[in-house]
Amino acid sequence: MPAESSPTTALPRTHRPRLTPAGIHFTVIAVLTGFASIALANNLLFLVFGLVAGLFVVSAVAAGSTLRRISVVRRLPHPIFAQQRFRVRLDVGNGHRFWPVFHVELEELDVGRAGPRAFRALAARVPSRGSAEAVYTARLPESGWTTFSAIRVTTEFPFGLLRWSRDLPLPASVLVLPRLGRVSPRLIEERFSPSTSAVYSGLGRRGDDEFAGLKEYRPGDDPRLIHWKSSARHPGRLLVREMESVSLERVVIALDLRIIARREKLRRRLLETAVSFAATLAGELVARGHPVAVWTFRPGLEELEARPGDGSLYGLFEGLALLGTDAPGRLEDHLDRAGPAFFQQNRVVLVGRGAHRIAASRSWGSLVTPVDPGRPNFAKLFRRSA
């Protein structure tokens, strides 16, 4: 369900009106008409000046009154992934009982970690005592919590002479999940296919069921599992194949959050790429039937788990989004204490800056798959979605 944001008790803020280009021209004409009427003492010019000035006053009063009756409800989609476009719907309401409002501009203010780009939408017409929908497309650069604070409503209604703006407090928070991409199929097949498994060698792919024997047919059994040749040798009995579910071995993704770079922007980008790769790899392995765990160390061990078919993968994505960028501990020290049996029972992927160097310096280095998001060949292993 999409998340909704409605006005709070915080007071809206109305900005001083500004003259539009048409309003500037209109004001110059009004001033010149006023001077001409005084200099020439011409009643007709006085009448024209009065009409022009009255039109300006009506425009100011109508625009201010209309703006105070506009309300906005924000509807955020769910889920939202980092660096992927999503659509935000704004329900714009008009509480005025007599006239509609035209050309209402809406702009998000102070969106956390949104970057320099502003999020804007337009409602072409909002009927009286009705509502209209405005939509804008957004993209958030990083995973984690992102806050929305307020929306600025701007209109030049009714005559386009004055530009009125009003800030409506509309706080909301949304958890942005790590960006998902595509892991190289070659890496999946070489490292995680059942044929390369030391524990479940030759058991088939993606957790398919394995033949365990024959049993007598009972109501509720799948008729497609009836073994007709064996049933023919036993008149009066139907025999069905009994299947046992095959579990593929567990994969542990050791995510090293110690990303060192000369610039903070580069460090955050490499960290986001590492988290995105871990989330994508976990998703693809769970889809193939592997139980997956993601380990981080900050400074204590944190473990996120996902199993096929139980809906826990989304919780793993949420956990990765909440990792943050604070200083982590030494993940390899915990792997040192895991022992040889751990590496025999689990497939381990070490993801992080300098993963190859860490693996080469450890006795268990040949038993893990190192992945370094800062290496040039990383682009061959992982492709981020558009």
N, C-alpha and C positions, 0 to 999 in steps of 0.2 A: 504494500500500500504506500502511496506517496505521502511524504511528510508535509504537513500544513503549518503555516505560520500566520498567525492572526495578530491584530494590534494589541499592544499591552497597555498598561496604565501610564507608561511614559508619555509625556506631552509632545505632540508634534511641534515642529518649528517651521514657521512661515518666513521666507526670505523677502527682502524688499523687492518690489517689482522693478524690472529693467525694461527700458525702451527697446523695442525691436527696430530693425532698419526701417520698416514701414512706419513705426511709431515716431522715429526721429524726423522723417520727412513730413509726417502729419503735424508734428509739433512746430516745425519751421514754418509750414504754411499757416498754421493758426496764429503764430506770433506775427508774421508779416501781415496777415489780414487784420489783426488787432491794431498794429501801428498804422496801417493804411486807413482804417476806419476813424482813428483818432485824428490823424493828420488831415483827412479830407472831410471829416464830419459828415460822413455818408451813412444814412440809416440802413441802407441795404447791406453795406459792409459790416455794420454793427450786427445785423441779423445773421449774416453768414458766420461771423466770429462767434456769436452765441451758439449757433448750431454745432460748429466745430468743437468748441469747448465742452458743450453738453455731451456730445458723442464721446469725447475722451473720458469724461467723468463716468458715464454709463459703462464704458468698457472697463474702467478700473473697479467699479463696484460689482459688476456682474462677474468678472474674473475672480475677484477675491471671495465672493459668496459661493461660487461654484467650486473652487478649490477646496474649501473647508468641508464640502459634502462628499468628497471623493474618498473612498476606502479601498484598500488593497489586501488581498489574501494571497500568499505565496504558496505554491504547491511544488515541492521538490520530489524528484523521482527516487526510486529505491530499487536496487543499489546503485551507487555512483563509484566508478573506477577512475583512478588518477590518469590524467592525460588523455582521457577519452571524452568525446563530446556527449553532452546530455542536454535535454530540453527542460526548462523551468517555465511553468505556467503561472501567470499572474491574473487573478480574478479582480477586475476593476469595477467597483460599484459606484453608482451615482445616486445620491440621496435626494437630489433636487426633484421637486414634484412637477415642475413646469417645462423645463427644456433639457434637451440632451447636451452632452459635451463632446466636442470634436478635437481630434489630434492631441491626445494625452500622452506625453512622453514619460517613461519610467526608467529610472537608473538605480542600480544597486550601489550602495555606499559601504565602504570598509569591509569588503569580503576578505576574510583571512586567507593569506597565502594564494591569492588569486592572480597575482602578477599585475603588470601595468594596464592590462586591457580592462576596460569598463564593460559591464553587462547592461545593455539597454534594450528596451522593448517599446512598442508603440501600440496604443489602442486608438484606432481611427475614429470610432464613434461609440459612445457609451449612452444608452437610452436613459430617459428620465425614469427614476425609480427602478432601474434595471442594472444589468452588469454586462461586461464584455470581457473577453479573454485576450490577453497579450502573451506572447511567447518569445523567449530569447534562448539562444544556444550558448552554453558555457563549457569551459574546460578547466579543471583544476590541476595544477602541476604536480602536487605531492599527495601521498596518502596520509591519513590521520584525520584528526578533527578539524573541520573548517567551520567558521562562524559567519553568519549573515547578520548584519546589524539593522539596517534601515533602507528604505526605498525613497528616492526623491521623485516626487510627482511634479511635472512641469506642464503648463498649458499656456497658450496664447489666445484662448477663447475669450470673448466672442469675435473680436474684430482684428486680432493680430497686431494690436498696437503695444500691448504690455506683455511681458513674459513673467509669469508668476511661478514660484517654486515653493514646495512644501515638503519637508522631510517627515516621513511617517516611520516611527520606531517599529521594526518588525524583526525582532531577534529570532534566530534559529541556529541550530548546530546540526551538522551532518557528518557522518563518519565516511571518509573517502577510502575505498579499498585499494590495494596495490594494483597497478596496471597489469593486465594480463596480455601475454603475447603468444608466441609459438616457439617451443623448444625443437631443436633439430631432430627429425625422426631418426636420423642415424645414431645420435647419442642415445635415444630411448632404446632402439633395437640392440645396440652394442652393449649397453650397460644394464638394462633392466628387462630384457626379454627373458621368458622362462627358460629358453634353451641355454642361456649363459648362467643360470642360477646354480649355485653349488649345493643348495638345499632342496630345491624343487625342480631338478633337471628333468625335462621332458614331460611336464604335467599339462602342457597345453597353454593357451594364451588367454589373458584377461580373466583369469579365475573361472574358466569353464568347468562344468561338472565332470567327474571322472567315473567310469563304469566300475561298480563295486560288486555286482552279482545279479542273480535273478530272484524274484520273489513272486508269490501268488497275487494275482490282481485283486484289489479291494476297491469298493466304491470310493470315488474321489481321486483315484490314481489317474494320471494323464494317459489317455488311450494311445497317444503317440508313442509311448514307451513300451507298448506290448511287443514282445519278442515272438513273432509268429512261428518261426521254425521250431523253437523249443516248445511252444504251446502245441504244435502239431504232434510232437512225440509224446505228449501227455494228454490223451483224450479227456475232455470234460474239465480241463483246467486251462486258465489263461495265465501266462507268466509275463511279468513286466521287468524291464531293466531297472535295477536299483542304482541310483547315482549318489555320489558323495561330492560335496562341494570342495573345490580345491582352493586353498588360500595361498596367494603369492607372498613372497617374503617381504618383510617390512623394510621400508626405505627411510633412513634418517638423513635429513638435510641439515647439516651443521652450518648455520648462518653466522659468519664472523662479521660483527658490526664495526670492527676497528678499521675505518676508512680514513687514510691519511692523504691529504692533498694540499697543494700550495694555496689554493683558494677555497673559501668556504662553499661557494656556489658549486664548484667541481666536486667537492666532497659529498655534498648533499645529493648531487646528481648520481654519483657512483653508488651511494647508499641506496637511493631509490631504485636504481637498476638492479642491484643485488636482491633487494626485497621483491621486486617484480619478478625476477627469474625464479626465486624460491616459490612464490605463489603459483606461477605458471607450471613449474615442474611438479609441484604437489597436486595441482588440479589434473594434469595429464596422467600422473601415476595412479591417482585414485580412480580415474575413469577406466584404467586398465586392470583394476582389481587389487592394487597394492595398498596395504595400510601405510600411512605416511606420518612421520613425526618431524617437526622442525625444532631444532635446538638453537637457543641463543644463550649468551652468558653475560649478565649485567648486574652485579658481578656473580650472582647466584644463577644456577641453571634454570632456564625457563623452557618448558616443553609444550608445543602445540601439536595436537594429534587430530588426524582425520582418517576415517575408515570408509570403505565403499558402501554405499547404500543407506547410511544412517543420517545423512544431512549434516555431518560435522564439518564438511569442507568449508562452508561459509563461516563457521566459527574460527577456523584456522585463518581465513582471510582477514577477519576482524582482528585477530590477535596480531598478525603481521602489520596491520595498519596502525596499531597502537604501540609499536616498538619504540618509537621516538628516536632521538639522535644523541642521547646522553652517552657518556663514556662507558663502553662495555668492558668485560673482563676477558681473560685469556681462555678461549674455548678449547684450544689444543690441550691445555692442562687437564681438562675434564676427560677428553678423549684418551689421554695417557692412562687415566685411572680406570677406563672402561674394561680393559682386559681383552685377551684374544678371543674369548667366546663371544663377546659383543660383535666383533667384526665378522665372525662366522655366521651369526644369526641375522645380521642386518646388512643391507647395502647402505653405505655411507657416502654422501656427497658433501664435500667441503666447499662452501661458497664464500668468497671474500677476497679482499685485496691481498695479494701475496699468498694465495692458497697453494700454489705449486711449490713455493719455497718452504712453507710450513710442512707440506706433505713429504718433501724430500728430506727434511731433517728429522723425521720421526720413523720409528720402526714399523708403524702401521701405515706408512705413506703409500705403499703399493696396494693396500686394500681399500683405499678410498678413491673417489673421483674428484679431483680438484677442479674448480671453476673460478676463474678470476675475471670479474667484470671490467677490469682495466686493461686487459690484454687485447691486442689487435684481432686475434682470432675469435674473440667472444662473439662478434657479429655473426659468425658462422654457426654458433651454438644456439643463439637466441635472437629472435626477431620480434620487436615490439609491434603491437597492432597499431593500425592507423587511427 
